[in-house]
Amino acid sequence: MMKKSEMKRIENAASRQVTFSKRRNGLLKKAYELSVLCDAQVALFFFSPSGKLYEYSTSSVMNNTIERYAITSDKAEEIGKTTKEEIIQHSENKSARLHKKLGLLEETKRRLCGESLGSCSKDELEKIEQEIKRSLTTVKARKNKLIQEKINQLKQQEKNLTNENAELIKTREMVKNLKLFNPPKVEPEAAMEGEETPMFHL
């Protein structure tokens, strides 16, 4: 089994040049195959260690492909920048709305508790009064519902206990009647115990 060669710079100049020639041809071949098989627009260029330029392009002019890349890259960067700015702005607006809403809720809570009423107008005070009345109505309705549920629960428990007590009384009567109809039997020997044996005199 062949060992995988370590990826590092080839120190021998001759070996390095041979490797460059092989890999160069392979790279150009892959670029050509990609353009033909997949109908892709490919542009490839690189320089050898000695500075010689090698290039391949599906377009007749390399600059056409490079210009297309530059335009596409600039648009993508601009779109990405705009999208990022829009996301940041949207997040800031949302945060500001939530902060404002939280402030209003805190203010309403304080007023319903009878605090910070000094700056309220007559209409605002009447509105707060109506809110409190509605809240009290809701609280009372909930309280009455809980009380009624508790009453129904206690009634059901009382009914269950009454039924259980009736069953116990019924069972006790059945046991009592069973004892009356079936009195305990007395054995003859047990009945004769304690009687004196008569004595006969000749």
C-alpha positions, 0 to 999 in steps of 0.5 A: 500500500502506497503511503500518502505523500506529505503536503509540503514544498519540494526542495529538489528543483528538478523534482519541483519542476516535474511536479509543477508540469504534471499538476499544471496540465491536470488543472488545465484539463479539469478546468476544460472538462468542467466547462464542457461537461457542465456548460460552466464559464471558467477562467483560470490563471496562475504563474509558475515559480519562474513567473510565466503566466498560464491561463485558460478561459471559456470566453475568447477574451479572459477580461470578459470573464474577469469583468463579469466576476467583478460586477457579480462580486460587487453586487453580492457585496452591496446586497450583503451590506444592505441586508446586514444594515436592514437587519440591524435597523429592523432589530433596533426598531423592534427593540425600541417598540418593545421598550416603549410598550414595556414603559407603557405597561409599567406606567399603567400598572403603577396607576392601577395600583394608585401610584403616579396619579398626580399628572393624570387628567379627569378623563384619564382618572375615569378611565383608570376607574373603569379599568379597576371596576372591570378588573374587580368584576373579573376577580369576583367572577373567578372567585365565585366560580372557585367557591361554587366548584368547592361547594360542588366538590364537598357535596359530592364527597358528602354523597359518597360518604352517605352511600358508604354509610348506607352500605355499612348499615346494610352489611351489618344488618345482613350479618345480624340476621345471619346470626339469628337464623343460624344459632350456634350448635351445642355439642352433647358432651359439652351440654352434659358437662357439669351434671352429676352422675346418678349413683345406685345403691344395692 
